[in-house]
């Protein structure tokens, strides 16, 4: 009926206005993509042209509210996964370009990357989402000095306990106290902002992601400036750090 069509028209107009308020900042879209969900005859002609260019997919949903929202997510899962896949390839591609040109503005490996991060040199930090590394903070009870070691999960016992040999001071043989044990990915997620870096988690499902995980250890980044890692002699700026 005419009243029903007018009601739908007004609703779509309000949605379009709300979309501009939410997704346009300084006259530019602030999102990389949008998924539109509605009835089968849903039209987008009232949407701002700047946002129409960002529409990735239009899906037909049978419900309103949360149920409709969840259905829209399910129906657009492949499209959203492809967007993440493309973004991941771009991020790792930038890192590979720095390596290929030998710009010196890149870093990889646990010790070197964490050293660069704590020095504030990392602009973009790239982390394999299933990085099998733990960060362990130890304290020497004799002098109170702390040290950090990084352990691959395979260096821990099956019951989750760390091999005691990693808890001894190499010079004095003193048994070190365990202060904190945390997955390195969790520690990075909690601390990267304080070092002025941006964080990108990647998978190994793309060719680039697989190469980054296997060839570069799954941890690296693009630097703001060149660094001489020999000056640390394997040590990070603030703590003694070792990788096992």
PyMOL commands that set and color helices and strands:
alter all, ss='L'
color gray80, all
select helices_A, chain A and resi 2-23+49-52+65-75+77-100+110-118+153-155+164-167+184-195+207-216+229-232
alter helices_A, ss='H'
color red, helices_A
select strands_A, chain A and resi 24-25+28-29+34-38+55-60+106-108+122-128+133-139+146-152+177-183+198-202+219-223+240-243
alter strands_A, ss='S'
color yellow, strands_A
deselect
rebuild
show_as cartoon
